[in-house]
Amino acid sequence: MIPMKPTHGGLRVRHPDVMEQLAQARPASIDRAAEPIRHAADIAAVTRGSYGGHDGRIAAPARRRLRVSLPSCVALVTAAAIAVVFATVSTGHGPGSAQPGGSAGIKLTARDILLSAATHVPSALASGKFWKTTTISGVLMAAGTSAHPYNMFIPTRSTQWVPRRNGVREWTVSRTLGLVPATPADAAAWHAAGSPNSWHHVKTTVTTSASRPSARWQVSDGTVGLVEGDEPGLTPAQFRAMPASPRALLARLRHYAQATWCGSHHSWGCSTVDQIVWSEAVNLLQDPVTPAVRAATFHVMAGLPGVRLLGKMRDPMGRPGYGVGSGASAPGDIAVIDPDTGSLLAVEGKGNAVFNTQGYFGPSYPGQLNRYEVVVSDAWTNMAPVLPPRSAWIGSSGQRG
């Protein structure tokens, strides 16, 4: 299986792309706060209709199980949609700007949103030969000049087919979707610099145009996902055996967390056990677990100390949800949740780190959105991978074809 990189705060990387180059920011310490439990009907009344229309952007799916992968011909449209979101939703430093949650006199909390999501998890999980996931990952890159510094996002669309059986090929088909300015301010600086369309980046050239798809393969070891990024992946049987009780699931996640280096070395700069559990729970929402375990995961997240609601937020594809963070001011990674469908839409990472490339300049500031992963779809399927030409295949040892 393609190595799964340590999460270091939530974003997991399952394919070798530019995300591997980013130093993952660790969330800061989280505070403890008691939050009231709302009546489910009250929460539903507030969350439904929070946005009204979708302003012509990509609509949120009705149910997680009904999500389908975007066909390759839509990839360029997706890149354009991401650019639109950056330009129109951001009021400050990135696409994930939040608005206060709640209406009609009801002030929602993170606990409300997460428990509502738990009640709306789809009741069935299909089976198949492959666990198929499609994501769009973005990483921030300095791309400007000293006179006109600006940042661009590099979005990469990847679809992974992980077989249920070990010993057969596992495939990842990916393509970059073309660089886009990170914020309206970056777009203005980019235009002032002459709107260049290519940059030399990590021994290659990246452009504002989408790349051709490439496919990586390796022989599967039988694992289909991960819970803790510093630990090996789990098999379908191990995911099916995950406890469905929130209390038991929390104990299992704490066991994983305490086995990590940070879990046993509470040094400066390390994530706390609660923060690691938060990241593990976010990972679990992207794994082939039963609906009961998925619902229990939302309960675990709701019960962690210091979990905070950032308000209504659109993910980088423009789908509406609520931003939930793991600290008093939600530093580090933010989960964008749709409580009405029980879905994790995206994970967004904040910090003041920019993926700098020699010779390019970009602004850096606290609270900056510097990476994201959009969950386009994840489901079991019997359909075999749709592969590009053999010349675009890369084998487990780096060989072509």
Secondary structure, DSSP 4 states (H G I P E B T S, - for coil): -PPPPP-SSS----S-SGGGGS-PPPP--------PPPPHHHHHHHHTTSS-S-TTSPPPPSSGGG--PPPGGGHHHHHHHHHHHHHHT-SSSSTT--B----TT----HHHHHHHHHHTS-S-----SEEEEEEEEEEEEE-B-SSS--EEEEEEEEEEEEESSTTSEEEEEEEE---EESSHHHHHHHHHTT---EEEETTEEEESSPPPPEEEEEE--S--B-SSTTS--B-HHHHHTS--SHHHHHHHHHHHHHTSHHHH---TTPPPHHHHHHHHHHHHTTS---HHHHHHHHHHHHHSTT-EEEEEEE-TT--EEEEEESSTT--SEEEEEETTTTEEEEEEEEES--B--TT-B----TTEEEEEEEEEEEEEE-SPP----GGGEE-TTS-B-
